[in-house]
Amino acid sequence: MVLNELKLYQRSENFIWTDDYISKKMLAAHLNFDSDAASRNIITIDKTIDWIIEKIPKNGKILDLGCGPGLYASLLEKNGYSVTGIDISQRSISHAEKKATEENLQIEYQCIDYIKDDIGMGYDAVICIYCDFGALTADEQLLLLKKIHCALSDDGILIFDVFKTGLCDNMMEKRDWHHSDGGRFWCDRPHFLLEEVKHFIDQKVWGSRTIIIEEGQNPREYIMWDHYYTEDNIKELLFNNGFSVLSINNDLISKNDFISNDVMFIEAKKRVQV
């Protein structure tokens, strides 16, 4: 592996959502209802669900993109919706399916990549929660918006959240390394941890790269992206891709210590060309 400086929208072969060890840590974070580290705390989740169900007619058909262990999907199904959940993490999907069976919930879960795979059609609403949209590259965002536009019914709406400019208050560029005895988030064995965080100001995106080096193993690289937006930015992006913004909510996320609470939720309606 050649350790050049992180390039804009560079992708890694490894993903935290599919790594056997890290995905366990991710699932545990999702299921910690006092934390904002993966699915947000339970008070914020309930507040978000209340806001979502105000926007979608009862008995509607909802697609939950990046559903994780099904926390939002379960609550929506209990409120009378027909829900399909999609996630790339088999560990999260397996947990979601188990909980749905235990609670007798009729939720369809699929372990697929919503960028590469078919996501279906005929939905009254598509939701994508926890700033997943901003974790995509610019090209991936355009592709996903096109797929969502096709997946929605003519009156369908898209609900998602993104970071605002306050994200930059909690981020700092760095290139650093240290040794770990293991057992923490990235690896369960002794390893060297190389970290790089870079701000691409023109694109309004932060890139974070982590490289794990442990004895007897090939280095493993994990790269993540976090875009941030103004209201005008997101309105323009959506309008150019067939959506009109109906409302923006800036008050659903309580103050927290995880990355940023400067988040806006967007409700956008599919525009149908006549």
ChimeraX commands (.cxc) that place a marker at each C-alpha (Angstrom):
marker #1 position 0.00,0.00,0.00 radius 0.5
marker #1 position 1.38,3.41,-1.01 radius 0.5
marker #1 position 0.45,5.99,1.62 radius 0.5
marker #1 position -0.12,9.02,-0.56 radius 0.5
marker #1 position -2.20,11.96,0.65 radius 0.5
marker #1 position -5.94,11.33,0.64 radius 0.5
marker #1 position -7.53,12.28,-2.69 radius 0.5
marker #1 position -11.00,13.73,-3.17 radius 0.5
marker #1 position -13.67,10.98,-3.15 radius 0.5
marker #1 position -11.07,8.23,-2.90 radius 0.5
marker #1 position -12.66,4.93,-1.90 radius 0.5
marker #1 position -11.15,2.03,0.04 radius 0.5
marker #1 position -11.59,-1.68,-0.56 radius 0.5
marker #1 position -12.55,-2.21,3.09 radius 0.5
marker #1 position -15.78,-0.98,4.70 radius 0.5
marker #1 position -16.57,-0.65,8.39 radius 0.5
marker #1 position -20.09,-1.96,7.73 radius 0.5
marker #1 position -18.89,-5.28,6.32 radius 0.5
marker #1 position -15.73,-5.88,8.37 radius 0.5
marker #1 position -16.33,-8.85,10.67 radius 0.5
marker #1 position -14.86,-7.22,13.78 radius 0.5
marker #1 position -15.83,-3.57,13.23 radius 0.5
marker #1 position -19.41,-4.45,12.27 radius 0.5
marker #1 position -19.83,-5.93,15.79 radius 0.5
marker #1 position -18.76,-2.61,17.26 radius 0.5
marker #1 position -21.07,-0.75,14.89 radius 0.5
marker #1 position -24.05,-2.90,15.88 radius 0.5
marker #1 position -23.32,-2.36,19.58 radius 0.5
marker #1 position -23.23,1.40,18.95 radius 0.5
marker #1 position -26.58,1.22,17.11 radius 0.5
marker #1 position -28.13,-0.56,20.08 radius 0.5
marker #1 position -26.81,1.86,22.71 radius 0.5
marker #1 position -29.93,3.99,23.10 radius 0.5
marker #1 position -28.16,6.52,25.31 radius 0.5
marker #1 position -25.63,7.37,22.58 radius 0.5
marker #1 position -25.67,9.37,19.34 radius 0.5
marker #1 position -22.80,7.36,17.85 radius 0.5
marker #1 position -24.74,5.28,15.31 radius 0.5
marker #1 position -28.54,5.59,15.47 radius 0.5
marker #1 position -28.82,8.57,17.86 radius 0.5
marker #1 position -30.31,8.38,21.33 radius 0.5
marker #1 position -33.81,7.01,21.83 radius 0.5
marker #1 position -35.32,10.45,22.62 radius 0.5
marker #1 position -34.09,11.80,19.28 radius 0.5
marker #1 position -35.20,8.66,17.45 radius 0.5
marker #1 position -38.74,8.97,18.86 radius 0.5
marker #1 position -38.82,12.67,18.03 radius 0.5
marker #1 position -37.69,11.93,14.47 radius 0.5
marker #1 position -40.31,9.21,14.03 radius 0.5
marker #1 position -43.05,11.58,15.20 radius 0.5
marker #1 position -41.91,14.12,12.60 radius 0.5
marker #1 position -41.72,11.51,9.83 radius 0.5
marker #1 position -45.21,10.10,10.40 radius 0.5
marker #1 position -46.64,13.61,10.08 radius 0.5
marker #1 position -45.36,13.64,6.50 radius 0.5
marker #1 position -46.44,10.22,5.23 radius 0.5
marker #1 position -50.07,9.07,4.87 radius 0.5
marker #1 position -51.08,6.18,7.11 radius 0.5
marker #1 position -50.63,2.70,5.63 radius 0.5
marker #1 position -48.05,4.10,3.22 radius 0.5
marker #1 position -45.24,2.04,1.76 radius 0.5
marker #1 position -41.82,3.15,3.01 radius 0.5
marker #1 position -38.29,2.26,1.94 radius 0.5
marker #1 position -35.67,2.73,4.67 radius 0.5
marker #1 position -32.23,3.11,3.06 radius 0.5
marker #1 position -29.32,2.26,5.38 radius 0.5
marker #1 position -31.78,0.81,7.89 radius 0.5
marker #1 position -29.10,-0.68,10.16 radius 0.5
marker #1 position -30.61,-2.97,12.82 radius 0.5
marker #1 position -34.12,-1.74,12.01 radius 0.5
marker #1 position -34.72,0.76,14.80 radius 0.5
marker #1 position -36.61,3.27,12.63 radius 0.5
marker #1 position -38.18,0.58,10.44 radius 0.5
marker #1 position -39.65,-1.18,13.48 radius 0.5
marker #1 position -41.20,1.98,14.87 radius 0.5
marker #1 position -42.66,2.90,11.49 radius 0.5
marker #1 position -44.18,-0.55,11.05 radius 0.5
marker #1 position -45.73,-0.30,14.51 radius 0.5
marker #1 position -47.30,2.96,13.37 radius 0.5
marker #1 position -49.12,1.22,10.54 radius 0.5
marker #1 position -46.70,1.51,7.62 radius 0.5
marker #1 position -45.48,-1.17,5.24 radius 0.5
marker #1 position -41.69,-1.03,5.48 radius 0.5
marker #1 position -38.77,-2.38,3.49 radius 0.5
marker #1 position -35.31,-1.95,5.00 radius 0.5
marker #1 position -32.07,-2.06,3.02 radius 0.5
marker #1 position -28.56,-2.15,4.46 radius 0.5
marker #1 position -25.11,-3.28,3.32 radius 0.5
marker #1 position -24.28,-4.81,6.71 radius 0.5
marker #1 position -25.31,-8.47,7.00 radius 0.5
marker #1 position -24.78,-8.30,10.77 radius 0.5
marker #1 position -27.25,-5.42,11.11 radius 0.5
marker #1 position -29.79,-7.04,8.78 radius 0.5
marker #1 position -29.59,-10.33,10.67 radius 0.5
marker #1 position -30.28,-8.51,13.93 radius 0.5
marker #1 position -33.17,-6.61,12.36 radius 0.5
marker #1 position -34.72,-9.79,10.99 radius 0.5
marker #1 position -34.43,-11.52,14.37 radius 0.5
marker #1 position -36.10,-8.62,16.18 radius 0.5
marker #1 position -38.87,-8.44,13.58 radius 0.5
marker #1 position -39.59,-12.14,14.09 radius 0.5
marker #1 position -39.60,-11.75,17.89 radius 0.5
marker #1 position -41.99,-8.80,17.70 radius 0.5
marker #1 position -44.12,-10.27,14.89 radius 0.5
marker #1 position -43.39,-7.35,12.56 radius 0.5
marker #1 position -43.95,-7.81,8.82 radius 0.5
marker #1 position -40.87,-5.92,7.63 radius 0.5
marker #1 position -38.95,-6.95,4.53 radius 0.5
marker #1 position -35.20,-6.64,5.04 radius 0.5
marker #1 position -32.60,-6.90,2.28 radius 0.5
marker #1 position -28.82,-7.01,2.63 radius 0.5
marker #1 position -27.83,-5.15,-0.53 radius 0.5
marker #1 position -25.88,-2.08,-1.64 radius 0.5
marker #1 position -28.41,0.64,-2.48 radius 0.5
marker #1 position -25.93,2.31,-4.82 radius 0.5
marker #1 position -25.21,-0.80,-6.91 radius 0.5
marker #1 position -28.37,-2.89,-6.54 radius 0.5
marker #1 position -32.04,-2.53,-7.45 radius 0.5
marker #1 position -34.08,-0.86,-4.69 radius 0.5
marker #1 position -37.57,-1.52,-6.01 radius 0.5
marker #1 position -40.46,0.75,-7.03 radius 0.5
marker #1 position -43.85,2.04,-5.93 radius 0.5
marker #1 position -42.91,3.55,-2.57 radius 0.5
marker #1 position -44.88,6.38,-0.99 radius 0.5
marker #1 position -41.76,7.53,0.84 radius 0.5
marker #1 position -38.04,6.84,0.96 radius 0.5
marker #1 position -36.11,7.69,4.11 radius 0.5
marker #1 position -32.34,7.84,4.60 radius 0.5
marker #1 position -31.43,8.75,8.18 radius 0.5
marker #1 position -28.21,9.61,10.03 radius 0.5
marker #1 position -26.53,11.68,7.33 radius 0.5
marker #1 position -25.93,8.65,5.10 radius 0.5
marker #1 position -26.59,10.76,2.02 radius 0.5
marker #1 position -23.68,13.05,2.81 radius 0.5
marker #1 position -21.37,10.05,3.21 radius 0.5
marker #1 position -21.67,9.38,-0.52 radius 0.5
marker #1 position -19.41,10.83,-3.17 radius 0.5
marker #1 position -20.91,13.47,-5.48 radius 0.5
marker #1 position -21.42,10.93,-8.29 radius 0.5
marker #1 position -22.99,8.43,-5.89 radius 0.5
marker #1 position -25.42,11.07,-4.66 radius 0.5
marker #1 position -26.62,11.80,-8.18 radius 0.5
marker #1 position -27.03,8.11,-8.90 radius 0.5
marker #1 position -28.97,7.54,-5.69 radius 0.5
marker #1 position -31.29,10.49,-6.31 radius 0.5
marker #1 position -32.06,9.09,-9.76 radius 0.5
marker #1 position -32.84,5.66,-8.27 radius 0.5
marker #1 position -35.01,7.17,-5.54 radius 0.5
marker #1 position -36.89,9.25,-8.11 radius 0.5
marker #1 position -37.71,6.04,-10.01 radius 0.5
marker #1 position -38.55,4.14,-6.82 radius 0.5
marker #1 position -41.12,6.69,-5.61 radius 0.5
marker #1 position -44.74,6.86,-6.66 radius 0.5
marker #1 position -45.83,10.07,-8.41 radius 0.5
marker #1 position -46.81,11.67,-5.09 radius 0.5
marker #1 position -43.88,10.15,-3.20 radius 0.5
marker #1 position -41.57,12.02,-0.84 radius 0.5
marker #1 position -37.95,11.70,0.16 radius 0.5
marker #1 position -36.96,12.30,3.79 radius 0.5
marker #1 position -33.32,12.47,4.81 radius 0.5
marker #1 position -30.88,14.40,6.96 radius 0.5
marker #1 position -27.52,16.07,6.31 radius 0.5
marker #1 position -24.88,17.92,8.29 radius 0.5
marker #1 position -24.87,21.70,8.14 radius 0.5
marker #1 position -21.83,23.95,8.29 radius 0.5
marker #1 position -21.52,23.46,12.05 radius 0.5
marker #1 position -19.85,20.13,11.26 radius 0.5
marker #1 position -16.67,22.12,10.62 radius 0.5
marker #1 position -16.63,23.34,14.23 radius 0.5
marker #1 position -15.93,19.80,15.42 radius 0.5
marker #1 position -13.54,18.66,12.68 radius 0.5
marker #1 position -9.81,19.29,12.36 radius 0.5
marker #1 position -7.33,18.31,9.70 radius 0.5
marker #1 position -4.61,15.94,10.88 radius 0.5
marker #1 position -2.17,13.20,9.96 radius 0.5
marker #1 position -1.27,11.08,12.97 radius 0.5
marker #1 position -0.43,7.57,14.12 radius 0.5
marker #1 position -0.23,5.59,17.34 radius 0.5
marker #1 position 0.03,2.03,18.61 radius 0.5
marker #1 position -2.89,0.20,20.20 radius 0.5
marker #1 position -2.93,-3.01,22.22 radius 0.5
marker #1 position -6.23,-3.87,20.51 radius 0.5
marker #1 position -9.74,-4.54,21.70 radius 0.5
marker #1 position -11.07,-1.13,20.74 radius 0.5
marker #1 position -13.14,-0.01,17.76 radius 0.5
marker #1 position -10.80,-0.75,14.88 radius 0.5
marker #1 position -9.09,-4.03,15.74 radius 0.5
marker #1 position -9.08,-6.66,18.49 radius 0.5
marker #1 position -5.34,-7.34,18.23 radius 0.5
marker #1 position -2.22,-5.14,18.72 radius 0.5
marker #1 position -1.81,-2.79,15.76 radius 0.5
marker #1 position -0.56,0.53,14.49 radius 0.5
marker #1 position -3.29,3.04,13.68 radius 0.5
marker #1 position -2.64,5.67,10.99 radius 0.5
marker #1 position -5.23,8.43,10.72 radius 0.5
marker #1 position -5.74,11.26,8.26 radius 0.5
marker #1 position -8.50,13.87,8.18 radius 0.5
marker #1 position -8.66,16.32,5.29 radius 0.5
marker #1 position -11.02,19.19,4.44 radius 0.5
marker #1 position -11.96,19.73,0.79 radius 0.5
marker #1 position -13.41,23.20,1.18 radius 0.5
marker #1 position -14.62,23.76,-2.40 radius 0.5
marker #1 position -16.70,20.56,-2.28 radius 0.5
marker #1 position -17.81,21.12,1.35 radius 0.5
marker #1 position -16.69,17.66,2.41 radius 0.5
marker #1 position -14.44,16.13,5.04 radius 0.5
marker #1 position -12.52,12.95,4.30 radius 0.5
marker #1 position -11.34,10.61,7.04 radius 0.5
marker #1 position -8.92,7.77,6.38 radius 0.5
marker #1 position -7.85,5.10,8.88 radius 0.5
marker #1 position -5.20,2.48,8.14 radius 0.5
marker #1 position -4.71,-0.56,10.37 radius 0.5
marker #1 position -1.31,-2.27,10.36 radius 0.5
marker #1 position -0.90,-5.44,12.39 radius 0.5
marker #1 position 1.74,-8.12,12.36 radius 0.5
marker #1 position 1.26,-10.85,9.77 radius 0.5
marker #1 position -1.65,-9.09,8.02 radius 0.5
marker #1 position -1.96,-6.87,4.97 radius 0.5
marker #1 position -2.74,-3.24,5.90 radius 0.5
marker #1 position -6.46,-2.44,5.93 radius 0.5
marker #1 position -7.71,0.98,4.85 radius 0.5
marker #1 position -11.07,2.56,5.68 radius 0.5
marker #1 position -12.14,5.86,4.08 radius 0.5
marker #1 position -15.25,7.83,4.98 radius 0.5
marker #1 position -16.72,11.08,3.65 radius 0.5
marker #1 position -18.95,13.67,5.34 radius 0.5
marker #1 position -20.51,16.46,3.30 radius 0.5
marker #1 position -22.11,19.52,4.85 radius 0.5
marker #1 position -24.68,21.85,3.30 radius 0.5
marker #1 position -26.53,25.12,3.54 radius 0.5
marker #1 position -30.26,25.12,2.91 radius 0.5
marker #1 position -29.69,26.73,-0.48 radius 0.5
marker #1 position -27.13,24.04,-1.40 radius 0.5
marker #1 position -29.48,21.17,-0.68 radius 0.5
marker #1 position -32.45,22.85,-2.36 radius 0.5
marker #1 position -30.44,23.38,-5.53 radius 0.5
marker #1 position -29.10,19.82,-5.54 radius 0.5
marker #1 position -32.57,18.36,-5.14 radius 0.5
marker #1 position -34.22,20.67,-7.68 radius 0.5
marker #1 position -31.61,19.77,-10.29 radius 0.5
marker #1 position -32.40,16.10,-9.74 radius 0.5
marker #1 position -36.18,16.10,-9.89 radius 0.5
marker #1 position -37.26,17.04,-6.36 radius 0.5
marker #1 position -38.81,20.07,-4.70 radius 0.5
marker #1 position -38.18,20.78,-1.03 radius 0.5
marker #1 position -41.40,20.91,0.99 radius 0.5
marker #1 position -39.92,21.57,4.42 radius 0.5
marker #1 position -36.70,21.66,6.40 radius 0.5
marker #1 position -36.46,20.92,10.12 radius 0.5
marker #1 position -33.41,22.12,12.01 radius 0.5
marker #1 position -34.59,21.19,15.51 radius 0.5
marker #1 position -34.76,17.40,15.68 radius 0.5
marker #1 position -31.20,16.76,16.90 radius 0.5
marker #1 position -30.40,17.61,20.50 radius 0.5
marker #1 position -26.97,18.85,21.49 radius 0.5
marker #1 position -24.52,15.94,21.68 radius 0.5
marker #1 position -20.83,15.15,21.81 radius 0.5
marker #1 position -20.74,12.95,18.71 radius 0.5
marker #1 position -19.42,14.78,15.61 radius 0.5
marker #1 position -22.13,17.46,15.33 radius 0.5
marker #1 position -25.71,18.27,16.23 radius 0.5
marker #1 position -25.87,20.86,13.42 radius 0.5
marker #1 position -28.17,18.76,11.23 radius 0.5
marker #1 position -31.15,19.52,9.02 radius 0.5
marker #1 position -33.89,17.12,8.01 radius 0.5
marker #1 position -35.33,17.58,4.53 radius 0.5
marker #1 position -38.75,16.63,3.22 radius 0.5
marker #1 position -38.73,16.70,-0.59 radius 0.5
marker #1 position -41.44,15.82,-3.10 radius 0.5
marker #1 position -40.80,14.01,-6.33 radius 0.5
marker #1 position -41.45,16.23,-9.36 radius 0.5
marker #1 position -43.16,14.48,-12.24 radius 0.5
marker #1 position -42.54,15.84,-15.70 radius 0.5
marker #1 position -45.72,16.24,-17.74 radius 0.5
marker link #1:1,2 radius 0.2
marker link #1:2,3 radius 0.2
marker link #1:3,4 radius 0.2
marker link #1:4,5 radius 0.2
marker link #1:5,6 radius 0.2
marker link #1:6,7 radius 0.2
marker link #1:7,8 radius 0.2
marker link #1:8,9 radius 0.2
marker link #1:9,10 radius 0.2
marker link #1:10,11 radius 0.2
marker link #1:11,12 radius 0.2
marker link #1:12,13 radius 0.2
marker link #1:13,14 radius 0.2
marker link #1:14,15 radius 0.2
marker link #1:15,16 radius 0.2
marker link #1:16,17 radius 0.2
marker link #1:17,18 radius 0.2
marker link #1:18,19 radius 0.2
marker link #1:19,20 radius 0.2
marker link #1:20,21 radius 0.2
marker link #1:21,22 radius 0.2
marker link #1:22,23 radius 0.2
marker link #1:23,24 radius 0.2
marker link #1:24,25 radius 0.2
marker link #1:25,26 radius 0.2
marker link #1:26,27 radius 0.2
marker link #1:27,28 radius 0.2
marker link #1:28,29 radius 0.2
marker link #1:29,30 radius 0.2
marker link #1:30,31 radius 0.2
marker link #1:31,32 radius 0.2
marker link #1:32,33 radius 0.2
marker link #1:33,34 radius 0.2
marker link #1:34,35 radius 0.2
marker link #1:35,36 radius 0.2
marker link #1:36,37 radius 0.2
marker link #1:37,38 radius 0.2
marker link #1:38,39 radius 0.2
marker link #1:39,40 radius 0.2
marker link #1:40,41 radius 0.2
marker link #1:41,42 radius 0.2
marker link #1:42,43 radius 0.2
marker link #1:43,44 radius 0.2
marker link #1:44,45 radius 0.2
marker link #1:45,46 radius 0.2
marker link #1:46,47 radius 0.2
marker link #1:47,48 radius 0.2
marker link #1:48,49 radius 0.2
marker link #1:49,50 radius 0.2
marker link #1:50,51 radius 0.2
marker link #1:51,52 radius 0.2
marker link #1:52,53 radius 0.2
marker link #1:53,54 radius 0.2
marker link #1:54,55 radius 0.2
marker link #1:55,56 radius 0.2
marker link #1:56,57 radius 0.2
marker link #1:57,58 radius 0.2
marker link #1:58,59 radius 0.2
marker link #1:59,60 radius 0.2
marker link #1:60,61 radius 0.2
marker link #1:61,62 radius 0.2
marker link #1:62,63 radius 0.2
marker link #1:63,64 radius 0.2
marker link #1:64,65 radius 0.2
marker link #1:65,66 radius 0.2
marker link #1:66,67 radius 0.2
marker link #1:67,68 radius 0.2
marker link #1:68,69 radius 0.2
marker link #1:69,70 radius 0.2
marker link #1:70,71 radius 0.2
marker link #1:71,72 radius 0.2
marker link #1:72,73 radius 0.2
marker link #1:73,74 radius 0.2
marker link #1:74,75 radius 0.2
marker link #1:75,76 radius 0.2
marker link #1:76,77 radius 0.2
marker link #1:77,78 radius 0.2
marker link #1:78,79 radius 0.2
marker link #1:79,80 radius 0.2
marker link #1:80,81 radius 0.2
marker link #1:81,82 radius 0.2
marker link #1:82,83 radius 0.2
marker link #1:83,84 radius 0.2
marker link #1:84,85 radius 0.2
marker link #1:85,86 radius 0.2
marker link #1:86,87 radius 0.2
marker link #1:87,88 radius 0.2
marker link #1:88,89 radius 0.2
marker link #1:89,90 radius 0.2
marker link #1:90,91 radius 0.2
marker link #1:91,92 radius 0.2
marker link #1:92,93 radius 0.2
marker link #1:93,94 radius 0.2
marker link #1:94,95 radius 0.2
marker link #1:95,96 radius 0.2
marker link #1:96,97 radius 0.2
marker link #1:97,98 radius 0.2
marker link #1:98,99 radius 0.2
marker link #1:99,100 radius 0.2
marker link #1:100,101 radius 0.2
marker link #1:101,102 radius 0.2
marker link #1:102,103 radius 0.2
marker link #1:103,104 radius 0.2
marker link #1:104,105 radius 0.2
marker link #1:105,106 radius 0.2
marker link #1:106,107 radius 0.2
marker link #1:107,108 radius 0.2
marker link #1:108,109 radius 0.2
marker link #1:109,110 radius 0.2
marker link #1:110,111 radius 0.2
marker link #1:111,112 radius 0.2
marker link #1:112,113 radius 0.2
marker link #1:113,114 radius 0.2
marker link #1:114,115 radius 0.2
marker link #1:115,116 radius 0.2
marker link #1:116,117 radius 0.2
marker link #1:117,118 radius 0.2
marker link #1:118,119 radius 0.2
marker link #1:119,120 radius 0.2
marker link #1:120,121 radius 0.2
marker link #1:121,122 radius 0.2
marker link #1:122,123 radius 0.2
marker link #1:123,124 radius 0.2
marker link #1:124,125 radius 0.2
marker link #1:125,126 radius 0.2
marker link #1:126,127 radius 0.2
marker link #1:127,128 radius 0.2
marker link #1:128,129 radius 0.2
marker link #1:129,130 radius 0.2
marker link #1:130,131 radius 0.2
marker link #1:131,132 radius 0.2
marker link #1:132,133 radius 0.2
marker link #1:133,134 radius 0.2
marker link #1:134,135 radius 0.2
marker link #1:135,136 radius 0.2
marker link #1:136,137 radius 0.2
marker link #1:137,138 radius 0.2
marker link #1:138,139 radius 0.2
marker link #1:139,140 radius 0.2
marker link #1:140,141 radius 0.2
marker link #1:141,142 radius 0.2
marker link #1:142,143 radius 0.2
marker link #1:143,144 radius 0.2
marker link #1:144,145 radius 0.2
marker link #1:145,146 radius 0.2
marker link #1:146,147 radius 0.2
marker link #1:147,148 radius 0.2
marker link #1:148,149 radius 0.2
marker link #1:149,150 radius 0.2
marker link #1:150,151 radius 0.2
marker link #1:151,152 radius 0.2
marker link #1:152,153 radius 0.2
marker link #1:153,154 radius 0.2
marker link #1:154,155 radius 0.2
marker link #1:155,156 radius 0.2
marker link #1:156,157 radius 0.2
marker link #1:157,158 radius 0.2
marker link #1:158,159 radius 0.2
marker link #1:159,160 radius 0.2
marker link #1:160,161 radius 0.2
marker link #1:161,162 radius 0.2
marker link #1:162,163 radius 0.2
marker link #1:163,164 radius 0.2
marker link #1:164,165 radius 0.2
marker link #1:165,166 radius 0.2
marker link #1:166,167 radius 0.2
marker link #1:167,168 radius 0.2
marker link #1:168,169 radius 0.2
marker link #1:169,170 radius 0.2
marker link #1:170,171 radius 0.2
marker link #1:171,172 radius 0.2
marker link #1:172,173 radius 0.2
marker link #1:173,174 radius 0.2
marker link #1:174,175 radius 0.2
marker link #1:175,176 radius 0.2
marker link #1:176,177 radius 0.2
marker link #1:177,178 radius 0.2
marker link #1:178,179 radius 0.2
marker link #1:179,180 radius 0.2
marker link #1:180,181 radius 0.2
marker link #1:181,182 radius 0.2
marker link #1:182,183 radius 0.2
marker link #1:183,184 radius 0.2
marker link #1:184,185 radius 0.2
marker link #1:185,186 radius 0.2
marker link #1:186,187 radius 0.2
marker link #1:187,188 radius 0.2
marker link #1:188,189 radius 0.2
marker link #1:189,190 radius 0.2
marker link #1:190,191 radius 0.2
marker link #1:191,192 radius 0.2
marker link #1:192,193 radius 0.2
marker link #1:193,194 radius 0.2
marker link #1:194,195 radius 0.2
marker link #1:195,196 radius 0.2
marker link #1:196,197 radius 0.2
marker link #1:197,198 radius 0.2
marker link #1:198,199 radius 0.2
marker link #1:199,200 radius 0.2
marker link #1:200,201 radius 0.2
marker link #1:201,202 radius 0.2
marker link #1:202,203 radius 0.2
marker link #1:203,204 radius 0.2
marker link #1:204,205 radius 0.2
marker link #1:205,206 radius 0.2
marker link #1:206,207 radius 0.2
marker link #1:207,208 radius 0.2
marker link #1:208,209 radius 0.2
marker link #1:209,210 radius 0.2
marker link #1:210,211 radius 0.2
marker link #1:211,212 radius 0.2
marker link #1:212,213 radius 0.2
marker link #1:213,214 radius 0.2
marker link #1:214,215 radius 0.2
marker link #1:215,216 radius 0.2
marker link #1:216,217 radius 0.2
marker link #1:217,218 radius 0.2
marker link #1:218,219 radius 0.2
marker link #1:219,220 radius 0.2
marker link #1:220,221 radius 0.2
marker link #1:221,222 radius 0.2
marker link #1:222,223 radius 0.2
marker link #1:223,224 radius 0.2
marker link #1:224,225 radius 0.2
marker link #1:225,226 radius 0.2
marker link #1:226,227 radius 0.2
marker link #1:227,228 radius 0.2
marker link #1:228,229 radius 0.2
marker link #1:229,230 radius 0.2
marker link #1:230,231 radius 0.2
marker link #1:231,232 radius 0.2
marker link #1:232,233 radius 0.2
marker link #1:233,234 radius 0.2
marker link #1:234,235 radius 0.2
marker link #1:235,236 radius 0.2
marker link #1:236,237 radius 0.2
marker link #1:237,238 radius 0.2
marker link #1:238,239 radius 0.2
marker link #1:239,240 radius 0.2
marker link #1:240,241 radius 0.2
marker link #1:241,242 radius 0.2
marker link #1:242,243 radius 0.2
marker link #1:243,244 radius 0.2
marker link #1:244,245 radius 0.2
marker link #1:245,246 radius 0.2
marker link #1:246,247 radius 0.2
marker link #1:247,248 radius 0.2
marker link #1:248,249 radius 0.2
marker link #1:249,250 radius 0.2
marker link #1:250,251 radius 0.2
marker link #1:251,252 radius 0.2
marker link #1:252,253 radius 0.2
marker link #1:253,254 radius 0.2
marker link #1:254,255 radius 0.2
marker link #1:255,256 radius 0.2
marker link #1:256,257 radius 0.2
marker link #1:257,258 radius 0.2
marker link #1:258,259 radius 0.2
marker link #1:259,260 radius 0.2
marker link #1:260,261 radius 0.2
marker link #1:261,262 radius 0.2
marker link #1:262,263 radius 0.2
marker link #1:263,264 radius 0.2
marker link #1:264,265 radius 0.2
marker link #1:265,266 radius 0.2
marker link #1:266,267 radius 0.2
marker link #1:267,268 radius 0.2
marker link #1:268,269 radius 0.2
marker link #1:269,270 radius 0.2
marker link #1:270,271 radius 0.2
marker link #1:271,272 radius 0.2
marker link #1:272,273 radius 0.2
marker link #1:273,274 radius 0.2
view
